[in-house]
Amino acid sequence: MSNTLSDINSLLQAIYPRREAGAVASLLLQKIVGASASDVLLGNFELSKVQLQNIEMALERLKLNEPIQYVLGQTEFCGLPFKTDKRALIPRPETEELVSWVLSLKSNAEVRVVLDICTGSGCIAVTLAKNLPDAKVFALDISLDALSLAQENAVLNAVQIEFLHCNILKTDDLGEKFDIIVSNPPYVLLSEKQFMRPNVLDYEPEIALFVSEENPLIFYEHIAHFAQKHLNKNGCLFFEINQQFGNQIVELLQKYQFKNIELKKDISGNDRMCLINS
């Protein structure tokens, strides 16, 4: 390839919008070549025969709409490295905003016990454990595959987390009380499938994405009920939410006698996060 970044960018524009194609091309080269973003941009690298073959194999996977994070096997979340594959959802920027909100409100000295519900890749639990080193962190998920990936990410980031295999919809007691309960549960409506791209629908686990139209707030209701009994005094419950249901979630939480409820918009201006102070 005479101009590798440009060539890959051009190939990827058949799959991605122009701007996204450029970002994916740069990420691909950084990973395979082991070069910085600036060196990739300036062309300050040479490709071996093996690296060229690896790029070609990666491009074939990308042409099938496989997410770049799965192709590379990794992503970054809140400045930390995370393994990524089909066992769990890819960590999203909106979830980074949720974690940043938690850490902006809670210091290491204030937090002794944390619970992450529907942990997936472990991105929330691992990041909180890294930034709240004195806290005992628990993380639960119904998926054994997701928990295995989350455990690998805990090891990768050198943090201690107690992982629990259970279904929060059928869990009433964990034998602990928590200063922080945080959850990014499934919240995408099945009817929203038609608006989603193949790189999500064909590869990411549906169990972590979708809820039914009949009961779209099922996870929030169960977690709110659980939090009533399991939040310590002055503890906080944090949710990531579907932007369509901000007001309904507030009403649901009020039904459970929570009073200090705050909705927060994400960087795109959508209702995306909710905080409850006990």
C-alpha positions in Angstrom: 0.0 0.0 0.0 1.6 3.2 -1.1 -0.4 5.4 1.3 -1.6 3.0 3.9 -3.8 5.2 6.1 -5.4 6.8 3.0 -6.0 3.4 1.3 -7.5 1.9 4.4 -9.7 5.0 5.0 -11.0 4.7 1.4 -11.8 1.1 1.8 -13.6 1.7 5.1 -15.8 4.5 3.6 -17.9 1.7 2.0 -18.8 0.7 5.6 -18.6 3.8 7.7 -19.3 7.5 7.4 -16.2 9.4 6.2 -15.2 10.7 9.6 -15.7 7.4 11.4 -13.8 5.6 8.6 -10.8 7.7 9.3 -10.9 7.1 13.0 -11.3 3.3 12.5 -8.4 3.3 10.0 -6.1 5.1 12.5 -7.1 2.7 15.3 -6.4 -0.3 13.2 -2.9 0.9 12.2 -2.1 2.0 15.8 -2.9 -1.5 17.1 -1.2 -3.6 14.4 1.8 -1.4 13.8 2.2 -0.4 17.5 2.6 3.3 16.5 1.1 6.4 18.0 -1.8 8.3 16.4 0.6 11.1 15.2 3.1 8.6 13.7 0.2 6.9 11.8 -1.0 10.2 10.5 2.4 11.2 9.4 3.2 7.8 7.9 6.2 7.3 10.3 6.2 3.5 10.2 7.0 0.6 8.0 4.8 -2.5 7.5 6.1 -6.0 7.6 4.6 -8.7 5.5 2.9 -10.2 8.6 1.5 -6.8 9.5 0.1 -6.3 6.0 -1.6 -9.8 6.3 -3.0 -8.8 9.7 -4.5 -5.6 8.2 -6.0 -7.5 5.3 -7.6 -10.0 7.7 -8.9 -7.2 9.9 -10.4 -5.5 6.9 -12.2 -8.6 5.9 -13.8 -8.8 9.4 -14.7 -5.1 9.3 -16.4 -5.6 5.9 -18.7 -8.0 7.6 -19.7 -5.2 10.0 -17.8 -6.7 13.0 -17.1 -3.8 15.4 -13.6 -2.5 15.4 -13.4 -3.1 19.1 -14.0 -6.8 18.6 -11.6 -6.9 15.7 -8.8 -5.3 17.8 -9.8 -7.2 20.9 -9.6 -4.1 23.1 -10.8 -0.6 23.7 -10.2 2.2 26.2 -12.6 3.3 28.8 -12.0 6.2 31.2 -8.3 6.0 30.2 -8.0 2.3 31.1 -7.5 -0.7 28.8 -10.3 -3.3 28.4 -10.5 -6.5 26.5 -13.5 -6.7 24.2 -15.2 -9.6 22.4 -18.7 -11.1 21.9 -19.1 -12.1 25.5 -20.2 -8.6 26.5 -21.3 -5.2 25.1 -18.6 -2.8 24.0 -18.2 0.0 26.6 -19.8 3.2 25.4 -18.9 6.9 25.8 -22.2 7.5 27.6 -21.2 5.0 30.2 -17.9 6.9 30.7 -20.0 9.9 31.4 -21.9 8.0 34.1 -18.7 6.8 35.8 -17.2 10.3 35.7 -20.4 11.6 37.4 -20.1 8.9 40.1 -16.4 9.8 40.7 -17.1 13.6 40.7 -19.6 13.1 43.6 -18.0 10.4 45.7 -14.4 10.4 47.1 -12.4 7.4 48.2 -12.8 8.3 51.8 -16.6 8.3 51.5 -17.0 4.9 49.8 -16.6 1.5 51.5 -18.8 -0.8 49.4 -19.8 -0.6 45.8 -22.2 -2.8 43.7 -22.3 -2.8 39.9 -25.4 -4.5 38.6 -25.3 -5.9 35.0 -21.6 -5.5 34.9 -21.0 -6.8 31.3 -17.3 -6.2 30.4 -16.7 -4.9 33.9 -15.9 -1.4 32.7 -17.9 0.3 35.5 -16.8 -1.9 38.3 -13.1 -2.0 37.2 -12.9 1.8 36.8 -14.6 2.5 40.1 -12.2 -0.1 41.8 -9.2 1.7 40.2 -10.3 5.1 41.4 -11.8 4.1 44.8 -9.0 1.8 46.0 -10.2 1.5 49.5 -13.7 0.3 48.5 -14.8 -3.3 48.3 -16.4 -3.7 44.9 -19.0 -6.3 43.9 -20.2 -6.8 40.3 -23.0 -9.1 39.2 -24.3 -10.4 35.9 -26.6 -13.1 34.6 -24.1 -14.1 31.9 -21.2 -16.3 32.8 -19.6 -15.3 29.5 -19.7 -11.6 30.5 -18.4 -12.4 34.0 -15.4 -14.3 32.5 -14.5 -11.3 30.4 -15.0 -8.9 33.4 -12.7 -11.0 35.5 -10.0 -10.8 32.8 -10.4 -7.0 32.7 -10.1 -6.9 36.5 -6.8 -8.8 36.2 -5.7 -6.6 33.3 -6.2 -3.5 35.4 -4.9 -5.0 38.7 -8.0 -4.5 40.8 -9.8 -6.8 43.2 -13.5 -7.3 42.5 -15.9 -9.9 43.8 -18.0 -11.2 40.9 -21.4 -12.7 41.4 -23.3 -14.8 39.0 -27.0 -14.0 39.5 -30.1 -12.6 38.0 -31.0 -9.2 39.6 -34.6 -9.8 38.6 -34.7 -12.7 41.0 -32.3 -11.4 43.7 -33.6 -9.9 46.9 -30.5 -10.1 49.1 -26.8 -10.2 48.8 -25.9 -10.0 52.5 -24.3 -6.5 52.1 -25.2 -2.9 52.2 -23.7 -0.5 49.7 -22.6 3.1 49.6 -22.9 3.1 45.8 -25.1 1.0 43.6 -24.7 1.6 39.9 -26.3 0.0 36.9 -26.3 0.2 33.1 -29.0 -2.5 32.6 -30.6 -3.5 29.3 -32.9 -0.7 28.2 -33.2 -0.7 24.4 -36.7 -1.5 23.1 -37.1 -4.4 20.7 -38.9 -1.9 18.4 -35.7 0.1 18.2 -33.9 -2.7 16.4 -34.9 -1.3 13.1 -32.8 1.8 13.7 -29.7 0.0 14.9 -26.6 -0.7 12.8 -25.5 -4.3 11.8 -22.3 -4.0 13.8 -24.4 -3.9 16.9 -27.3 -6.2 16.0 -25.1 -9.0 14.4 -22.4 -9.1 17.1 -23.2 -7.7 20.5 -25.2 -9.9 22.9 -28.9 -9.3 22.8 -29.4 -10.2 26.4 -27.5 -7.1 27.4 -29.3 -4.8 25.1 -33.1 -5.4 24.8 -36.2 -5.1 26.9 -39.8 -5.7 25.9 -42.3 -2.9 25.1 -44.6 -4.4 27.7 -42.3 -3.7 30.6 -39.4 -1.5 29.5 -38.5 -0.4 33.0 -38.4 -3.9 34.5 -34.7 -3.6 35.6 -35.1 -0.2 37.1 -38.1 -1.3 39.1 -36.3 -4.4 40.5 -33.1 -2.5 41.2 -35.0 0.3 42.9 -36.7 -2.2 45.1 -33.3 -3.8 45.9 -31.7 -0.4 46.6 -34.5 0.4 49.2 -33.1 -2.3 51.4 -29.4 -2.3 50.5 -28.3 1.3 50.3 -26.4 2.7 53.3 -27.5 6.0 54.8 -26.2 8.8 52.4 -25.7 6.1 49.8 -26.3 6.8 46.1 -28.0 4.8 43.3 -26.8 5.6 39.7 -28.5 4.5 36.5 -27.8 4.8 32.8 -31.2 5.1 31.1 -33.0 5.1 27.8 -33.5 8.7 26.9 -37.2 8.1 26.2 -38.0 7.1 29.7 -36.4 9.8 31.9 -39.7 11.1 33.4 -41.1 7.6 33.8 -38.0 6.5 35.7 -38.3 9.5 38.0 -42.0 8.6 38.7 -41.0 5.0 39.3 -38.4 6.0 41.8 -40.8 8.3 43.6 -43.2 5.4 43.9 -40.4 3.7 45.9 -40.2 6.7 48.2 -36.9 8.0 46.8 -36.9 11.8 47.1 -33.5 13.2 46.0 -33.7 12.3 42.3 -31.6 14.0 39.6 -31.8 13.4 35.8 -28.6 14.3 33.9 -28.2 14.7 30.1 -25.3 13.2 28.2 -22.9 15.2 25.9 -25.5 14.9 23.1 -28.2 16.5 25.2 -30.2 13.3 25.9 -31.5 12.2 29.3 -29.0 9.5 29.9 -28.2 9.2 33.7 -30.1 9.3 36.9 -28.9 9.8 40.5 -30.8 8.9 43.7 -29.4 10.1 47.0 -30.8 8.0 49.9 
